[in-house]
Amino acid sequence: MSWCIEKEYIYEEIPSQLNIFRLNFVMITNQEDLQALIRRAKTVDAVALDTEFFWERTYYPKLGLIQLALSNEECFLIDPCALTDLSPLGELLGDPAVVKIFHDAPQDLSILYHATGVLPKNIFDTRLASGFAGLSSTISLGNLINELLDIDLPKTETRTNWLRRPLHQKQIEYALDDVRYLRAIRVLLLSRILTQTVKSWLQEDLDRYDDPDFYKPPADKNRYLKIKGAGTLSRQSLASLQLLAAWREQEARKRNRPRGHIITDQTLLLLAAKQIESTEEMGLCKIITKYTIEQYGQQLITLIKKGLLCPEKNCPPSLHKNKLNKREQEELKKLQEYITLKSDVHGLDPGLISNTSELRTLIQVQNHNYQIHPKRLANGWRKGFLAEML
């Protein structure tokens, strides 16, 4: 292979258990070298992967860098800015024989799926696995490495523009740190899981990364559910908000602009709540800029009116969450105590089981006025975990 070693790093203080004496990295900038790297990657049992991207001015994130570690000694940087075809990387992502290790996998997987068009297979997420190994299921990579390897990583490049070239030394070191320890971390996490039962629970959660539905974005018609404050609206106003949010999603996607650059969540919420029915009224309310009114005003008014004319039976269900009564509060407390105790026995982070909102909903689910069900608790290992208490 005709790889050019861009830089060689020599570390004086290296954890002995990793047996690292010299760490080389290669920057992959052409198709031939990428294909050679992927051929080699497909011969090992597991590879570590990460991405760096820039996502401030576009609807879709722009991939700026891909990191790949074949072993503790060999780390590679793949430059998507220089490559026109990432299909070889897609072959690796879709190869069920090779474990792909990520930390906090969902966003990286979604970006790589969009970039390669290949459904990932056999994923290991070290952040998720931490929750099954007696640690927090939301732990950062830096804290996880410190906890298991007693290494402190600098995190100085979290807001960098990864599309700019050339990359400077701190960017390179930051990027390499994100993959160089992941293989060792995976082994250590698996060794800390107490039972085969818990390992099967972890595998069940990891298997969702193999599911094509995991990579489907929320339907445009459901985007209104993401808008903070939607629970304060009447069903009729929710019908308008649903249409407004779906329209904005389509417009942002078409223009490849962030949703908030089209129109903000708060503005959509106010338009639906006030049930504004004319551009003149819209201007008087001063909740939207003159430019936005000129560009989108009539479309927004049309959508608001359409929502207001929607028959109540066809309007979205209310998102208002009733307060728990005294008896329900006691039930919530007992359920939380049960989850904490049983999680401690199994060495789990209780946060893996559910959040407070899901438990509140679970308790209220018999209320016919509340139609949003905690689906995560109604299936799989979590259902069995809670079965005795419920």
C-alpha positions, 0 to 999 in steps of 0.5 A: 500500500502506498500510504503516506505517514503524515505524522508520527506520535510517540507517547511517553506515558501510555497505559501498560495494559494497552501495550502501546509504544508507538502510534502512527496515523495515516490520513486517507485522501484518495480512493485507492488507499481507502479501498486498501484500508477497508480491505484490511479492516474487514480482516480484524474482529473489531474496529473503532469509528467516530465522525467529526462534522459541521452542522450550523448552517445546513439541514443535513450535517456536513461530514468533515472527518472519519476516524478509524482504529484497527488496533490500539497502535494503528489509527487512521483519519479518512478525509471525506472532503477529499473523497468523492466515494465512501462506498468502501466504508459502507461495505465495512459498516454493513459487514456483520462479521466485524464489530464497529465500536462507537461511543454514543453511536446514534448520531454517528450512525445516522450521518454515516448511513446518510453518507454511504446509504448502507445499513450498519450491522454489528454495532457496539456502543460504549456509552450504552454498554456503560449503563449495563456495566455499573456506570452511567449510561450517559457518560462522556467518552472522556469520563469513561476513559478516565474511569477505566484507564485513568487517562485524562483527555483534553477536549479543546476542539468541540466547537471546531470547523472540521471542514477547514483544511489543513487540520492543525495538530490539536484537531488531529490529536483530538480526533485520534483520541476519540477512537484510539482507546475504544477497543480496550474500553469495549473489552473492559466494559464486557468484563464488568457486566455481571451476568449473561442475562444482563449481556442479553439485555445489552445485546437487545438494545444494540440490535436496534442499531441493525433495524432499518426503522432506527434510521428513518427520521420522524415523519414530517407530520410528527415534528410538532411533538418536538416543539417545546410548549406544544402541550399547552395548546388546545387540540385545534391549535395543535392541528395548526401547529402540526401543519406548520411544523410539517411545512417547515420541515419540508422547506428546511430540507428543500433549502438545506437550511436549519429549521430555525433559519426558516422559522423558529419553534417559538414563532410556530408555537405562537402562530398556532396558539394565537390562531392568527388568520391574516398577514396584517395581524401577523405583522401587528403581533410582532412575533415574526420578521417582516422578511419572513412575512413577505416570504412565507406569510400567506403560506403560514396563514393558509396552514393555520386556517386549515388547522382551525377548520379540522374537525375535532375528531381528526385533531391531534390528541392533547399533549397536556399532562395531568398532574399525578394525584396523591395515590399516583405520586405514591405509586411513582415513588414505589416504582422508582424505588423498585427500579433503583433496587433491582438495577443495583442488584443487576449492576445497571444504571436505573436510567437505562430502564426509563425516565420519570416522564415515561413512568408518569405516563405508565401510571396514567396510561389507563386514563382514556384522555391520555393517548401517548403510551411509553412504548419502550416499556411495553416491549422487550427486556424492560417489560420483563424487568418491570413485570413483577412490580406492575 
